[in-house]
Structure formats: C-alpha cells, structure tokens
Amino acid sequence: MIVAISGGKGGVGKTTVSLNLARALDAVVVDGDLTTPDLPRGRGPDMHDVLAGRAGPMEAVEEFDDVHVLPCGRTLDGASAADVSNLENAVSLLDRRFEYVLVDCPAGLARDVGHQLRCADAAVLVTMANRPALWNALKTRQLAMDVETPIACIVVNKATSDAAGIVADRVEERIGTPTHVLEEYDAIFESQDDGHPVHHVAPDCDGLETFDDVAAEVVRCGEHIRSASR
C-alpha cells in the first residue's frame, strides 16, 4: 500500500510523521521532496538517482534506526536531472517488496505533489491548529479528491494538551475525516534535531501512541480499499 504524507503548508511536521509512522508500520519511507528534503541523508544512490534512471529504488533504500528510508539528494543538479514522472514506477516497485510505502511529500501544491498523490493508494494529511495550516490542508484534501486518492486520516501536530480534544473534534467535523492530535513533547523536538525516530530518543514518550493510532487508521483504510475492490 502506497501512502502519501502531505498537507500543503511547510513546517507542519510531515517528515516527523512520515519517519515515525514508517517505524510503526514497518514501512519504507521515501523522501519525495526533491528540492528541500528532510529525511536523513543517505550514503549511496538516492531519489534523484532513481528518478534520473541511474539506480533502482531498492538500491537506494538504506536503514536508519530500524526504519527503511529511500533518501533524497541535496544538490541542484540532482534535482534538475530527476524526472518526477518516474515516481509512480519507483514507488510501485517498492510496493512489491514492502507492505507499506510512505511518500514524504514536499510543501505546497506544486506539480510534483500531484504526482505523489496520484500514485498513492491513500493519503495522511498533516496540519497544525492554525488557520493557514488548516486552509492548506483543505486545499491538499481537494487535490487528493481530484486524483481520487482517499484520505486515511488527519494529524494535527504541535497542539497543546488543553486544546487537543477540541481541535480534533472541530477538524474532524469540518473535514469529515478521522483526526488525531500529536501534542508537543520535548522528545519529539529532540528527535527532530537528531534526525531519529522518537522511539530512538525516548521509547516511553506518550506521543508514540498517536503514531500507533495513525498506523491503525492506515491499516483500516487499506483493508477498506481492498474489500471495495473485490
């Protein structure tokens, strides 16, 4: 199952959700942000090489802290040579080897985001509890609907504990999609600085429950898609 992790606005925590959700699902996570990637750097071929036809996707997969990652390069030349139209074939090949393939999408509603949503079986939207982020999440939801990609769930990131329940209820009511809140934890900020999954930094962090809940939503969405296609 291919899952796009998107949301529109930059800085809402898509990469954090992607990396930690990959650990929860035992998935491979693909850095699909070809110009400003955030997943850990690799030591060999990367997504630029895969999309340029210089390497196969499995050649570029590396393991970081028990998470399989297909990293992306950081060079302008690499980004220029990458052909985003090859993305669907690349993630489809990974889909044959892994039960779940997560694609960490770039910010905004650029052309390549459409490619990633189109090649995904479902999407997880990441947003924050402020008007600009929620508005961008709504626009991304509409783009996903346009390419017939269902939304598995929404993650409202960086919410304060006293407002978490209210935020989730309002977002779920407004968008009509299961919504989970990822509260602010020091361990999450530390893991972001170190480039590790939260479990690697703080295995007892309460925020891990949210990633498990989101993983369960993805599994349910996949089961629904499979049953509907029979």
matplotlib code that plots the C-alpha trace (Angstrom):
import matplotlib.pyplot as plt

x = [0.0, 1.4, 0.6, 1.3, 2.1, 1.0, -0.6, 0.3, 2.0, 5.7, 6.8, 3.7, 5.7, 5.1, 8.6, 8.3, 5.0, 6.5, 9.5, 7.7, 4.7, 7.2, 8.6, 5.0, 4.1, 7.4, 7.3, 9.8, 9.6, 10.5, 11.8, 9.7, 10.8, 13.2, 14.4, 14.3, 14.4, 14.3, 14.6, 18.1, 20.9, 22.0, 25.5, 24.7, 22.3, 19.3, 15.9, 17.5, 19.4, 16.3, 14.2, 17.1, 17.3, 20.8, 19.7, 16.8, 14.7, 15.8, 19.5, 18.8, 17.0, 19.0, 18.2, 18.3, 17.4, 15.4, 13.5, 13.9, 14.5, 14.9, 16.7, 16.9, 19.9, 20.6, 22.1, 20.5, 22.0, 20.4, 17.0, 17.2, 18.1, 15.3, 12.2, 9.2, 7.1, 9.2, 8.0, 5.0, 7.1, 9.7, 7.2, 5.3, 8.5, 8.9, 5.3, 6.1, 8.8, 7.2, 3.7, 3.6, 5.4, 5.2, 6.0, 7.0, 5.6, 7.0, 5.2, 2.8, 0.7, 3.4, 3.2, 5.1, 2.7, 0.0, 2.2, 2.7, -1.0, -1.9, 0.4, -0.8, -3.5, -4.3, -3.0, -2.4, -2.8, -0.6, -1.6, -1.5, -4.2, -4.0, -5.9, -3.2, -2.2, -5.8, -6.6, -3.7, -4.7, -8.2, -6.7, -4.5, -7.6, -9.3, -6.3, -6.4, -10.1, -9.4, -7.0, -9.3, -6.9, -8.8, -7.7, -6.9, -6.8, -5.6, -2.8, -3.0, 0.6, 2.0, -1.2, -1.3, -2.7, -5.5, -6.9, -6.1, -9.6, -11.4, -9.1, -9.5, -13.3, -13.5, -11.2, -13.0, -16.3, -15.1, -13.3, -15.2, -12.1, -10.7, -8.4, -5.6, -3.7, 0.1, 0.8, 4.1, 6.7, 10.3, 11.3, 9.8, 11.8, 14.9, 14.3, 13.8, 17.1, 18.9, 17.1, 15.9, 12.5, 11.0, 11.3, 15.1, 15.3, 12.5, 10.9, 8.4, 7.2, 3.4, 3.4, 4.2, 0.6, -0.5, 1.8, 0.3, -3.2, -2.4, -0.8, -4.1, -6.0, -3.8, -4.3, -8.1, -8.0, -6.1, -8.5, -11.4, -9.8, -9.0, -12.6, -14.1, -12.0, -13.2]
y = [0.0, 3.4, 6.3, 9.9, 12.1, 15.6, 18.7, 21.7, 24.1, 23.8, 23.3, 21.4, 18.1, 15.9, 14.5, 13.8, 11.9, 10.1, 8.8, 7.7, 6.3, 4.2, 2.7, 2.0, 0.3, -1.4, 0.5, 2.1, 5.9, 7.7, 11.3, 12.8, 16.4, 16.7, 20.2, 20.6, 17.0, 16.5, 12.8, 11.5, 11.8, 8.6, 7.2, 5.8, 6.3, 8.5, 9.5, 11.9, 8.9, 6.7, 9.3, 10.0, 6.3, 5.9, 3.5, 1.2, 2.1, -0.9, 0.0, 3.4, 2.1, 2.3, 1.5, 4.2, 3.3, 0.2, 2.3, 1.7, 5.0, 6.0, 9.3, 12.2, 14.1, 17.7, 19.1, 21.4, 19.3, 16.2, 17.8, 19.2, 15.7, 14.0, 13.1, 13.2, 11.3, 8.2, 8.5, 6.2, 3.4, 3.7, 3.5, 0.7, -1.3, -0.7, -1.6, -5.1, -5.5, -3.7, -3.9, -0.2, 2.6, 6.1, 9.1, 12.2, 15.0, 18.5, 21.6, 23.5, 22.4, 22.1, 19.8, 17.0, 16.9, 16.0, 13.2, 11.8, 12.0, 10.4, 7.4, 6.8, 4.4, 6.8, 9.9, 11.1, 14.9, 16.7, 20.1, 22.4, 24.1, 27.5, 29.0, 29.0, 25.4, 24.2, 26.1, 24.5, 21.0, 21.6, 22.5, 19.4, 17.3, 18.8, 17.9, 14.4, 14.1, 15.4, 12.5, 10.0, 9.4, 8.8, 10.4, 7.8, 10.4, 13.8, 14.5, 17.9, 18.4, 20.6, 21.0, 22.0, 19.3, 21.5, 22.2, 18.8, 17.3, 20.4, 20.8, 17.1, 17.4, 20.6, 19.4, 16.1, 17.8, 20.3, 17.9, 14.6, 12.5, 10.7, 13.1, 12.5, 15.1, 15.0, 17.1, 18.9, 16.8, 17.6, 14.2, 14.9, 18.1, 16.2, 13.5, 16.1, 17.8, 14.4, 13.1, 9.9, 8.4, 9.4, 5.8, 6.0, 9.1, 8.4, 4.9, 5.9, 9.1, 9.4, 10.8, 7.3, 6.3, 8.9, 7.3, 3.9, 5.3, 6.8, 3.5, 1.7, 4.2, 3.4, -0.3, 0.1, 2.3, -0.3, -3.1, -0.9, -0.3, -4.0, -5.1, -2.4, -3.7, -7.3]
z = [0.0, -1.0, 1.3, 0.6, 3.7, 2.7, 4.0, 1.9, 4.3, 5.1, 8.7, 9.9, 10.6, 7.6, 7.8, 11.5, 10.9, 7.9, 9.7, 12.9, 11.0, 8.9, 12.1, 13.4, 10.2, 9.5, 6.2, 3.8, 3.7, 0.5, 0.6, -2.2, -1.6, -4.5, -3.7, 0.1, 1.6, 5.3, 5.9, 6.9, 4.3, 2.6, 1.8, -1.6, -4.5, -3.7, -5.0, -7.5, -9.0, -9.0, -10.9, -13.3, -14.1, -12.6, -9.9, -9.0, -6.0, -3.9, -4.5, -2.8, 0.3, 3.5, 7.1, 9.8, 13.3, 12.2, 9.6, 5.9, 4.1, 0.5, 1.0, -1.5, -2.6, -1.8, -5.0, -7.5, -10.4, -8.9, -8.6, -12.2, -13.6, -11.7, -13.8, -11.4, -13.9, -12.9, -9.4, -9.8, -11.3, -8.5, -5.6, -7.4, -7.4, -3.7, -3.1, -4.3, -1.6, 1.3, 2.7, 3.2, 1.2, 2.7, 0.5, 2.4, 0.1, -0.4, 0.9, -1.2, -4.1, -6.7, -9.7, -8.1, -5.2, -7.7, -9.0, -5.5, -4.5, -7.8, -7.4, -3.7, -2.6, 0.3, 2.0, 5.5, 5.9, 8.5, 9.7, 12.7, 14.7, 12.9, 10.1, 7.4, 8.0, 8.1, 5.0, 3.1, 4.4, 2.9, -0.4, -0.3, 0.5, -2.5, -4.7, -3.3, -4.2, -7.7, -8.3, -6.4, -3.5, -0.3, 3.0, 5.6, 8.5, 9.5, 12.1, 13.9, 15.0, 17.8, 19.7, 23.3, 25.7, 27.0, 23.4, 21.9, 22.1, 21.0, 18.0, 16.9, 17.2, 15.2, 12.4, 12.1, 12.0, 9.4, 7.1, 7.8, 8.3, 11.3, 13.1, 15.6, 17.6, 18.2, 21.2, 21.8, 23.6, 24.2, 23.0, 19.6, 19.2, 20.3, 17.7, 15.0, 15.9, 15.8, 12.7, 14.5, 15.2, 18.5, 19.8, 19.4, 21.6, 24.2, 23.9, 26.6, 25.0, 25.1, 21.6, 20.3, 20.9, 18.3, 15.7, 16.6, 16.2, 12.8, 11.7, 12.7, 10.6, 7.6, 8.1, 8.3, 5.2, 3.3, 4.3, 3.2, -0.2, -0.7, 0.3, -2.0, -5.0, -4.7]

ax = plt.figure().add_subplot(projection="3d")
ax.plot(x, y, z, "-o")
ax.set_aspect("equal")
plt.show()
